[in-house]
Structure formats: C-alpha cells, structure tokens
Amino acid sequence: MSPLPSSTASVQIQQFYDKGLAHASYAIRSGRQVAIIDPARDPQPYYDFADEHDARIIAVIETHPHADFVSSHLEIAEETDAIIYCSGLVKASYPHQSFDDGDRIKLGNMELHAINTPGHSPDSICVLLMDEFAHTRAVFTGDTLFVGDVGRPDLREDDSMGGHSREDLAAQLYNSTRQKLMTLPPTTKVYPAHGPGSLCGKTTSPDLDSTIGKEIQTNYALQPMSQADFVKVLLEDQPFRPKYFGHDVVLNKQGALPFEDSIRQVPRLQPDAQLDPAALIIDTRPAEQFRAGHLSGAINLMDGPKFETWLGSVVGPEETFYLLADSQIALDTVIRKATKIGYEGNIKGALITPLQLPVTSPDTNVAHVRERPEDFTIVDVRNRTEAKQPIFENALQIPLPELRERAHEIPTDKPVLVHCAGGYRSAAGTSILNTALPDSVQVHDLGEAVTTFQSQEVH
C-alpha cells in the first residue's frame, strides 16, 4: 500500500500495489465515504483503510472484467452493502448498477464520472474524479491507459468472451484515447490498474502514476499517427497470453466466492498421502532442492515474484493439481497466490513435500555446453520477443507456456538442454520435459549459468 499525493485537500487517494500481478487498485476517500476501484482478491486491505479513517465503503467500481486476477468486488459489496458499479456492456450476473457515459457517483463533496473507453475490452470504462468545482482532478484508467503504454486489445477473441477481433478493439482503443482521454486537462492525474511486468500491456513504465500531459508527450501509443498505424504498432510484439486469462474474465463477470473461505476449502493432505496420477504435481521448492529429489512427474514452479502468472500459464483452468512446498508457511503462501487467479478450486490437495523423493535430476556440465553446444538439442523457453536475440545458434524456441503441448517437437537423438534468461523458466521447462520425453533422454537445465553466456558470441 503506497500513499499518493491528494488531488485536492478534500480527497485522499490510496494506491494498493501487488507486485506479483503488477496490479494497482485504489481507495478514494472523501470525508467518511470510500470508493474502491478494481479491488484485488483479498479485500482486507480495503476494510483496514476504511476502518483507519472511520469511513464506510459505499461503492466498488470495476473498470472491466479483469483477465489477470480475480476481483473481490462481490465479496466487498456483500460485506459492506456497497454498490457495485460497472458498464452495462459487461452484462454482469452479480447485483450492480450500470456505470457508463454520463453516470455519476456522489462521494463526499466529490463526484466520480464514468466514461466509456472500449479497446482493451469492449466494456472498458475509465473513472473521472471531479471536485466540488467540477474540475477534473484524476482519471482511473483501468487497463485502457498505462504509464507509457495502453492495454492490449487481443484478449477477447475467444467465443467465450464475445469473439471480438483484436483489430476491431485496437481501432476502438485509438478512438478512446484520442476522443476521450487525450481531451482531458493536461494536469489530470493518471492512475492505471497495472504497472511494469503486467501482461495486459507490453512496455509499461516503472512509474505507477502520471498525468495526461506527460502521457501525451511520452507514451508511444499517444503520438500522432493514423488509426491504421496505431493498430499495426499496437498489435506488434504483444506478450504471450496465459492460459488462465479467459477463465478469470468469466469468473469476474459472475463474481468470486469470498477469499478466506475459498482458501479454507483447499484440501490439506499428509505428506504420505496417495496422489491421483491423473492430476498434475506442482512442486514450488527452489530448483536445487527439486533437482536433489522430487516426485515422479512433478513440475518445478518455484514460488517467486511471478508464481501466479507462471502457474496460470503452464496449468490450464480445466486441470487439477497438487501443490507441494517445504513448510506450512510456504504452502499457505502459494495457496493464497493460486487463489488470486481463481485456481483454488483446481487444487486437489496441498501438502508438505514427502520425505521419500525418488527422482533426481542430472547435473549440467556447463564447460561442456560452452565448448560443444552442438552435442545438445538446445531448447530456448524464453518468450518470442526475447528469443529474437539468440543465445545459441540453432536452438529450438518453444516458449514455456507452450512447452507441455509442443514437447513432441523436440528431437531425442541427443541430450536436451533447456535455457531461459535467468533460470526460473528453465527449471520449470526441464521438469516438464523430464516427464514428456522418453526416459532414455537426459534433460539438462542450464539454470542461472545462462547469464554467463549472454555476452558470448553466438556459436
């Protein structure tokens, strides 16, 4: 939670930032009334904020049905009697009031105004904060406008999400930025729903707030260009789309179950429990522990800053899995992270790592790789944009989110070597291929040693 400078003396804006999902949500307080915008799955920080200021949450605003996290809007409304506001275009199945062009919410002596800004999604809105003199003080832009970027328009193409083409949405985003956001006063503060590392954009700045004037000057997407050029530039080099994104859009349209209740429903198992062979095993321990011993078929997704994203990228929303960690605290942490993306119902059981770990991973002879890389089938599991700068000549490029489905493309006449940019993804990729490829094929993880190859000439 980080304080932000107030737009005016009679209003307080508090930003809550989740680095793991690069997600920013907001509490706006005027007097003893609070509005929450784009809340995260855990509602407790917003309750704490209201209690601290002896205020009441009267409104929860969703700028759109989010793809990358599950929102607590329904839980907050049921707990506090706040009204949920979202665009009528969402066709939300939870109780709500529509909030579209011309609609207003009174908040203390301030007002919140809705403006429809389709593009990232067809139902996206931005929220203007207006003071008692009808001056625009701030705009909460959801995934429409970020600092240094705009929202990606390619997440609603599946039939389950309306079948909206990315080209059509990009064209709508061109109009939303030019006709709506860029016409606001230059001093208007910009508060987006995402920061650096978010997969809802591609070049997001490390700054977590800005102004309309600054964005018009520095944001590549707001520079003078034709609609056709905007569509072309925007659709180039968008990051991969995790498997869970569509699942979360649907879940957010319905409204999720309460956060802590959902966590409590996850089955806790004893370390020696019999595991269903049809379910995946997600081992969240550090790679060196995993290599020293693990269960057969386990996938090594280390707990870390982006665990939620990688879990939802490697594991599909229709799949069940077991979660393993080396302590109860670590296990509780990864359960909570899985719940943030709506995967708690997929967890068949959570358990401390068993004592008997029958499978070990081979050591990697880095000197051999450096001297004779041609002795290995090298698999690069980085994203496509990263792989444009190859580390090894003739490496087979399969991004980690696609590896389980494409493992059959990997030749098995040599030992296989997996690399990424720093070791996290290669640990996951190696564990996937250990199960997917024949037992006769040794699979090696270059791990963190890849960083010593970055400055080498490509062999």
WOPE-V868452 format. One record per pair of residues at least 4 apart in sequence whose ideal C-beta (glycine too) atoms are under 6 Angstrom apart, sorted by the first residue. I is the first residue (numbers start at 1). J is the second residue. Records with the same first field share a line. If there is no record, write none. Layout:
# WOPE-V868452
I: J, J
This chain:
# WOPE-V868452
1: 16
2: 15
4: 13, 15
6: 11, 12
7: 11, 137, 138, 189
8: 131, 137
10: 109
11: 30, 110
12: 29
13: 28
14: 27, 49
15: 24, 26
16: 25, 45
17: 24
18: 23, 40
20: 305, 308
21: 68, 69, 308
22: 194, 195, 197, 198
23: 69
24: 193, 195
25: 38, 39, 40
26: 37, 191
27: 34, 36, 46, 49
28: 35
29: 34, 53, 55
30: 107, 108, 110
31: 108
32: 55
33: 58, 107, 108
34: 50, 55, 57
35: 59, 107
36: 46, 60
37: 61, 140
38: 63, 193
39: 46, 71, 72, 73
41: 70, 72, 259, 340
42: 259
43: 72, 75, 76
50: 55, 57
57: 80, 82
58: 82
59: 82, 83, 85, 105
60: 73, 76, 77, 82, 84
61: 85, 127
62: 73, 86
63: 125, 142
64: 121, 123, 124, 142
65: 90, 249, 252, 253
66: 71, 252
67: 155, 245, 248, 249
68: 200
69: 340
70: 248, 251, 256, 342
71: 252
72: 76
73: 84
74: 94, 255
75: 258
76: 80, 82
77: 82, 84
83: 97
84: 96
85: 97, 99
86: 90, 92, 96, 99
87: 100, 123, 125
88: 98, 100
89: 123
90: 123
92: 96, 253
93: 254
94: 255
99: 103, 114
100: 114, 116
101: 115, 116
103: 114
104: 111, 113
105: 112
106: 111
107: 112
109: 132
110: 131
111: 130
112: 127
113: 128, 130
114: 125
115: 126, 180
116: 125
117: 124, 126, 144, 176, 180
118: 122, 124, 172
119: 153, 169, 172, 173, 176
120: 124, 143, 144, 151
121: 156
122: 164
124: 142, 144
126: 139, 141, 144
127: 140
128: 136, 139
129: 137, 138
130: 134, 136
131: 135, 137
136: 184, 185, 188
138: 189
139: 188, 190
140: 191
141: 145, 190, 192
142: 193
143: 151, 193, 200
144: 151
145: 150, 181
146: 192, 194, 201, 204
147: 205, 207, 210
148: 203, 204, 205, 219
149: 201, 203, 204
150: 221
151: 200
152: 200, 238
153: 166, 169, 170, 173
154: 166, 238
155: 245
156: 161, 162, 164
158: 246
159: 163
160: 246
161: 246, 249
164: 169
167: 231
170: 231, 234
171: 227, 231
174: 227, 230
175: 179
176: 180
177: 181, 182
178: 182
182: 216
184: 188, 212
186: 212, 213
188: 212
189: 211
190: 210, 211
191: 209
194: 198, 200
195: 208
196: 204, 206
198: 204
199: 239
202: 238, 239
210: 214, 215
214: 218
215: 219, 222
216: 222
225: 229, 230
230: 234
237: 385
240: 383, 399, 401
241: 245
242: 312, 313
243: 313, 316
244: 248, 312, 317, 341
247: 317
248: 252, 342
251: 256, 342
257: 261, 262
262: 339, 344
263: 335, 339
266: 335, 344, 347, 350
267: 349
268: 350
269: 273, 349, 351
271: 351, 352, 354
275: 322
279: 320, 321, 322, 348
280: 321
281: 295, 297, 298, 322
282: 299, 301, 321, 323
283: 290, 294, 298, 300, 324
284: 303, 325, 334
285: 289, 290, 326
286: 302
287: 427
290: 294, 300
291: 361
293: 357, 360
294: 298, 357, 359
296: 359
297: 435
299: 431, 432
300: 427, 428, 431
301: 310, 311, 428
303: 307, 334
306: 310
307: 311, 337
308: 337, 340, 341
309: 313
310: 314
311: 315
312: 341
313: 401
315: 319, 321
320: 346, 348
322: 348, 349
323: 334, 347, 350
324: 353
325: 330, 331, 334
326: 330, 353
331: 350
335: 350
338: 343, 344
339: 344
362: 442
364: 444
366: 449
369: 373
373: 392, 459
376: 414, 415, 417
377: 411, 414, 416
378: 392, 395, 417
379: 396, 418
380: 387, 395, 397
381: 400, 420, 425, 429
382: 386, 387, 420, 421
383: 399
387: 397
390: 458
391: 453
393: 458, 459
398: 402, 403, 406
400: 425, 429
402: 406
403: 429, 432
404: 432
407: 433, 436
412: 437, 438, 441
415: 442
416: 443
417: 444, 446
418: 426, 429, 430, 445
419: 426, 446, 450
420: 425, 426
423: 447, 448
425: 429
426: 430, 445, 446
427: 445
430: 443, 445
432: 436
433: 437, 443
434: 443
437: 441
446: 450
